[in-house]
């Protein structure tokens, strides 16, 4: 059995699909993601090939440190009445919302297109303030730590990081997938 666990990652490396920039081996070392399949000012998406899911119980340890610039938006006031919502900008120009909100979502995608949700985390550094803000730069740490059986349906791991902010400047993303012994 140990021989098979050593040969499987080597064999998988030789037959790996070139469409994914990163490959994570179950039980391997923590992988630092540097290539993203999609990147914009407020979003990063990583598609990672996963090798070794044979239906066993897997632990997903995903950490993302996201840093960037938040933004100021004017005070928005919403009235809720008779089942409708009416929103407008407040009259006081000195009251603002500082917005810095980031979410990470991890999903396994099988070769047949089926999906298994792995986890979600969200954090924000939002402020409601009447004081001037001098530093728009913030950082949040997002973590997905989940153990589940994917039924052999985790051929590719999709990690989607989205922000309600001005600009994501840097993402330090680490992925470790392993099985309990």
N, C-alpha and C positions, 0 to 999 in steps of 0.2 A: 504494500500500500504506500509506503514512503517513497519507493522508487517511482510509482505512478504520479505522486504529487510533485516530484522533481522533474519528471519528463513532461508532464502536461503543460506547464508554462513555456518550456522550450519549444515544444511542438506547436503550441498556440501562437508563439511569436513568429514562427515560420509561415503559418497560414493566416496571419492576421490581415484583416481588410485594411487597405491603405486609406480608406475614406475617413478614418478617425485619427486625429493627431496624437492622442494619448491612449495608452493601454494601462489598465490597472489589473493586477493579478490578485485574486482572492488569497489572502494569507501572505501577500507580499509586503513590501515596505510602504510607508506613507508616501503618496505621490503628490508632488507639487505641480499644480496645473499652471501652465504658462501660455497655452494656445487656446483661443476661444473661437467657436464656430460663428458666433455673432458678437459684435461689439459696437456699442453706441455710447453717447454721453451718459445715458441713464440705465444701461442694461448690458450685461455680459451673459453669454450662454456657452457652456462647455459641453461637448458631446464626447464621452469617454467610452471606449470599448472595454468591456469587463470580461475577463476570462476566468472560468472555473466554477460557475454557478451550476451545480448539479442537483439542485433542489434542497440542499442542506440549509440549516439556519445560518443566516448571515448577519453580521454586525456592520453597520455603516457608520463611520466616524468622519464627518465632513465639517471642516472649519473654514470660514471665510472672514477675513478682516478687510472691511471695505472702508476706504477713506475717500474723501472728496469735499466738494463745496456744496453747502446748503444754499437756500435761497429765501428771500423775504417775499411774502405775498401780503397784500392788504387784508385787513380784517374783513372776514366774510361773515355775515350774519344771516342765519336761516330761520325762517318762521315755518312752523308745522301747524297747519290747521285744515280741518275738514278733509284729511287724507291727501293733502297736497303739500308740496314744499316750495317755498319762494325764498331765494337767496339773493342778497345784494351786498354791495360793499358798504361798510360802516361809514358814518359821517366823521369819525375821528381819524385823521390821517396819521396820528402818532401811534396808533395801536396796530401792531403787525404780528403775523405768525411767521416764525422762523421754521422752515420745513427741511427736515433731513430724516427721511424714513426709507429703510432698505429691507427687502424681503428676499430670502433664498428658498428655492423649491428644488427638491431632488426627486427624480422619477426614473424607474427602470423601464426600458423599452426592449421588448423581445423582437427577434427577427421577424415574427409574424405580425408585428405592429401593436400587439397588446401592451398595456402599460400597468405598472405597479407603483403606487405612491410610496415613496420612502420617507419623506418628511418635509416640514416647512418650519422656518424660523423667521422672526421679524423683530426689528429693533428700531428705535427712533431717538433722535436727539432734538425733537421738536420743542419749541418754546413759544409761549404767548407773552409778548413783552411790549412795554412802552419805552424801554431803554434802548439806546443805540447798540447795535451789535457790531463789534469790531472784527471778530474772527469768525468767518463763515466756514472754516475748515473743521470737519468733524470726522470721527472714526467710530465704527460699530463692529462688534464681533458677533458673528452668527454661527450657530452650531446645530448640526443635525446629528443626533446619536440615537440610532434606532436598531433594534434587532428583530428580524422577521424572516419568514420563509417566503421566497419569491417563486418557488415552484419551478426553478430552472428558467425563469422568464426574464432574467437580468442579463441580457447580452450587451446592452448599451446603457450607460448611466448619463442622464441629462441633468445638468445643474444649471438653474436659471436664477440669476441675481438681478433684481429690478429695484430701482430707486425712485422715490418721489423727492427729488432734489435737483440741483442745477447740473452738477457734473460728478460722475464717479471717476476719480483720478487713478486709484490703484486698488487692485484686489489681490490679496494674498490667500489663495485657495489651496487647501490640502485635503486629500481624500485617502482614506484607508478603509478597505473592505476586508473582513476576515471572518473565519468560522470558529466557533467555540470548540475546543477539544476536551 
